[in-house]
């Protein structure tokens, strides 16, 4: 088949266009690679703040200027069960996100999250763990606000700060958690607690519910689908795979009883 002169010109121009496009693409790719190579050095300024191995990692979040926040939103004093419930709901969302959090403890406007010793989450980077925990907690706090304060508009966004602390031994970890629970009890001598509560709020400390006296500890309890269905009186669907459930408890964690009843926590 013979092509006319015009046909040959069209084919020639089409080929040139394709070649030009290919050349432009190659130039762009080369430029991009050079640009990436040119600016890659800035990565060296990042701090690879990996936590030491074989240590308990605790991320503690605290309400930032929560005295002002609680006053603005008319929290009941000395304890507001709605606010405490919301804190625990936000803490549960963190534990739902991180399976390696074996326990969390909270009171007032703070919560501590204990990662198991061998966690590899985010390569154990302190800044990453701290920032994701506090952002997940804060976003969940705002998201679930209406569930606990249905008749109160959120006046302004709450803020929480966070820190990562390492504890090398089981005793160190237990002492830390004991310290936080002791702080829940007003951080004063017991003779002063009754006086403060009674004089300012007309409350006898000994009559306070465990939630106010002990704070809240959230642990994982593994149950099978079959046992869960039995508890709910649902038919057994023949699944026996274990599933982790989160239990929020208002109990003493300073004494031995809690730890002897939950040996899997320190074995994590």
Order of alpha helices (4+ residues) and beta strands (2+ residues): alpha-beta-alpha-alpha-beta-beta-alpha-alpha-beta-alpha-alpha-alpha-beta-alpha-beta-alpha-alpha
